Amino acid sequence: MAAKGKSYAEMWSRWEIAISNLKEHAGDMPHLTDDVTQLDQTLTQVRDLANKQEDLRGQTREINAKLRDLTKAGEKVRSRLGANLAGKFGFTSETLVKFGFRPRRIPRRTKTVEKPAPEPPPPAGPVESKPPGGAK
């Protein structure tokens, strides 16, 4: 038995244990009968709501799957419409904006700056060697 757990399941488990044990000893403690009955009714309501929550969780999964499929199908249709409109008006036509499509932009050519030609290396000719000291 989880005596300190704070999860719903652990709390409900403690309630169930208390209810079943107190019902066995109802004759010894008649002053607790109203509280035991109230806790039992609360536990019944909690279980009903937990079951309903699980059902709704399952429905949510199904609905999300349907939404995903329908959205995918809708995007395919929209894409086809866009292709038809681009074919009719032209891929770069601003009229496409009216229908929610972005026209294709024409790439702008940038002017290339001509780089100066590199200086040619000095001619490779015979190099005269002079003797040290300037003597001939």
WOVEN-V35854 format. One record per pair of residues at least 12 apart in sequence whose ideal C-beta (glycine too) atoms are under 10 Angstrom apart, sorted by the first residue. I is the first residue (numbers start at 1). J is the second residue. Records with the same first field share a line. If there is no record, write none. Layout:
BEGIN
I: J + J
END
This chain:
BEGIN
1: 13 + 14 + 17
2: 14 + 17
8: 46 + 50
9: 50
11: 43 + 46
12: 42 + 43 + 46 + 47 + 50
15: 39 + 40 + 42 + 43 + 46
16: 39 + 40 + 43 + 47
18: 32 + 35 + 36 + 39 + 40 + 43
19: 36 + 37 + 39 + 40 + 42 + 43
20: 36 + 40
21: 36
22: 35 + 36 + 39 + 40
23: 36 + 37 + 40
78: 99 + 100 + 101
79: 101
81: 99 + 100 + 101
82: 96 + 99 + 100 + 101 + 102
83: 101
85: 98 + 99 + 100 + 101
86: 99 + 101 + 103 + 104
89: 101 + 103
90: 103 + 104
91: 103 + 104 + 105 + 106
92: 104 + 105 + 106
END
